[in-house]
């Protein structure tokens, strides 16, 4: 499911909610289970948000604040160049398959 599919689905649910959600809301199901956390005013929430680097470090190496494009090849916008690269790769693959026989 793509993000566009998800967006379409949620837009549809706004207009036509699933029946189990409607019945649950009508009967009040789950109201006693949900507890809202206090927002804003407490100082402890602000202290946790200020240490963003520490939180990202706990998540692992993929969540660093460095360059997300590091190690990726440059973008080629020339279609002739892309075609020649594709032909080159195809010929190399055909040669590799033909040489193994």
N, C-alpha and C positions, 0 to 999 in steps of 0.2 A: 504494500500500500504506500503510495507516494504521499507527500505532504499536501498536494493538490487534492487527491482523493479524500484525505482526512478532513481537509477544509470543507469540501463539498458535503461530506457526511455530517459534520458538526453543524453546518448551516441548515441541512435538512432536519436534524434533530431539534434545532431551535424552533422551527415551524411545526414539526410533528414529533414530539418526544416519544420515546419507546413506552409501551403500555406499562411495563413493570415499574418504570420511574414515576409515571403518573399515579398509579395505584399506591405505590410506596409513599408518595408525597401526600396523597389524600388520607391515608391511614396513619400518617405520622411516623412511619417506620424509620428508625435510625436517629431520631432526634435526641434520644438520651445518650447515644454513643458519641456523638460529635461534641467536642469541646474546643472552643476557640482559644487560641493562645493570645495573651495580651500583646498588643502591638504598640510600637513607638516608645512610650514613656519610660520604660525600664532602662537603666544604664548597662545591664549585662548584655543586652542585645547589641548595643553599639560596640562594646568591646570585642565581641565575637566577629562582627563585620569588619573591624579595623585590621584584623590579622588575616587578610585574604591570601597573602603569600604562604602562610602556614597551612591554611586549608587546602590550597592547591598542591602543596608539597605532600600532604597526606593522601591525596587522591592518586598520585602516581606521576610518572614522567610525561604522560600524554597531556597533562593539564597544566603545563608550565606556561609562563607568560612570554616565552621567546617567540621567534619568528615561525609562524605556522607553515611558511613556504620553504623552509630550509630543507635542502636535499632534493627538492623537486626540479625537474628540468624546466628550461624556459618554455614559454608558450609560443607555438608556431601558428601564425595566422595566414600563412601563404599556402593556399590549397594545392598548388603545383608541387611545392616541397613536401607536403603531406602525402600526396599521391606517389611521389618518387620514393619516399621512405617506406610506404606500404608495399610497393612493388619489390623493393629491395628485401624487405622482410619475407615476403611471399616466396621470392626466388631462393633465399637462404633456407627456408623451411622445406621447399621442394627438393633442394639439393641434399639436405640432411636426410630426408625420408628416402630419396633415391639412392643415397650412398650406403644406407643400412641394409639394403636388400641383398 
